[in-house]
Amino acid sequence: MTPAVALFRSLGDPARLAIVSRLAEGEARVVDLTRLLGLAQSTVSKHLACLRDCRLVDSRTEGRQSWYSLSRSELIDLLRSAERLLAGTGDAVALCPVHGEPAQAEPA
């Protein structure tokens, strides 16, 4: 289970998951991702390095720019499967008392 745990941990950060989701649409540069996420360039670069270390993301250099892309098309399939699973569970995952988001208080 250790590789599977590492895979899901690498995707468990909201910023990294947003990067992967964006790269599922096609290549992007760090500047594109910083604009999308509203994060500092150094933060986006660290997330890309993590994804690259996990061999989930590749890069290519064109002039002075690096373009990032998903290295495995199976990752898109995994995300689609996760979306279908979440659609089937409704709010159960989000409301999980161990791993979900804390419940929001109802406005008075």
NORMO-V882458 format. One line per field, one symbol per residue. ss: DSSP state (H for helix, E for strand, - for the rest). phi: phi as a letter, one per 20 degrees, with the letter a starting at -180 (. if undefined). psi: psi as a letter, one per 40 degrees, with the letter a starting at -180 (. if undefined). A space follows every 50 residues. Layout:
ss: ???
phi: ???
psi: ???
This chain:
ss: -HHHHHHHHHH--HHHHHHHHHH----E-HHHHHHHH---HHHHHHHHHH HHH---EEEEEE--EEEEEE---HHHHHHHHHHHHHHHH----------- --------
phi: .gffffffffefegffffffffffeqfbegffffffemdfgfffffffff fffemecdccdcmeddddbfecffffffffffffffffemegffegfede fffefffe
psi: edddddddddeehdddddddddedeiiiidddddddefiidddddddddd dddefeiiiihhbeihhiihehddddddddddddddddebedddehedea iihhihi.
